[in-house]
Amino acid sequence: MIIEKLVVNCISQTLKIKTMAQEILDKLGNLLSTGDAVEVEETQDNLEFVGHIDNFRDGYVVVLDQEDNAFCVLPEQVKIV
C-alpha cells in the first residue's frame, strides 16, 4: 500500500514537471535553451543586440547583453546565432 502511494505520487510529480516545462522557440522555430547566444531584434525600447539566454520567466526570455544587463524579451524577438 505504501509503495503504491509512492508510485502514484512520483507519477503525479512527473506529470506536473512535464506540464510546467514548455518548449520555447525563437522566431525561426529553433528550440531556445539557457546559455544560447541570440540576436535580439530592435524594439521601440531597445536597439538590436547580441547576448546569451540567462533564464526564462513568465513567457519571456531573459537575455544578458555583453555588459551583463538583463532584458526580458518575447521569444519571437530573438533568434539563435
Secondary structure, 3 states (H helix, E strand, C coil): CHHHHHHHHHHHHHHHHHHHCCCCECCCCCECCCCCEEEECCCCCCCCEEEEEEEEECCEEEEECCCCCEEEECHHHEEEC
